Amino acid sequence: MGKIRKSNYNIEIEDLTQAIKLFRKNNDKAIAYNNRGNAKFWNSDYDGAIVDYTSSIELKPDYADAFYNRANANERLGKTKKAADDRKKAKELEETSGGKK
């Protein structure tokens, strides 16, 4: 079962990599990077997930979900200070956007 799950995430990672190359709008690319980060996270590639979440944030600095997701990946790696900083930023973004992510 674990191998099937990992291969599905690998397929998702490949598909999202192609989408990132094709998307022209930063918002679309940011969402794709965030989603690819999620697939890497669930594939236990926390460092790779952080890279993608960071790319997502660079393209869309007000993307609270990407900050929350990066916090979770940092927490898995024992980087509690970075995780706390990202959670704080995500919460601030949600508050300033009226709860929208």
FENWOFEN-V303639 format. One record per backbone hydrogen bond with DSSP energy under -1.0 kcal/mol. NH is the residue of the N-H (numbers start at 1). CO is the residue of the C=O. If there is no record, write none. Layout:
BEGIN
[[NH CO] [NH CO]]
END
This chain:
BEGIN
[[5 1] [6 2] [7 3] [8 4] [9 5] [10 6] [11 7] [12 8] [13 9] [14 10] [15 11] [16 12] [17 13] [18 14] [19 15] [20 16] [21 17] [22 18] [23 19] [29 25] [30 26] [31 27] [32 28] [33 29] [34 30] [35 31] [36 32] [37 33] [38 34] [39 35] [40 36] [41 37] [42 38] [44 41] [45 40] [46 44] [49 45] [50 46] [51 47] [52 48] [53 49] [54 50] [55 51] [56 52] [57 53] [58 54] [59 55] [60 56] [63 60] [64 62] [67 63] [68 64] [69 65] [70 66] [71 67] [72 68] [73 69] [74 70] [75 71] [76 72] [77 73] [78 75] [79 74] [80 78] [83 79] [84 80] [85 81] [86 82] [87 83] [88 84] [89 85] [90 86] [91 87] [92 88] [93 89] [94 90] [95 91] [96 92] [97 93] [99 94]]
END
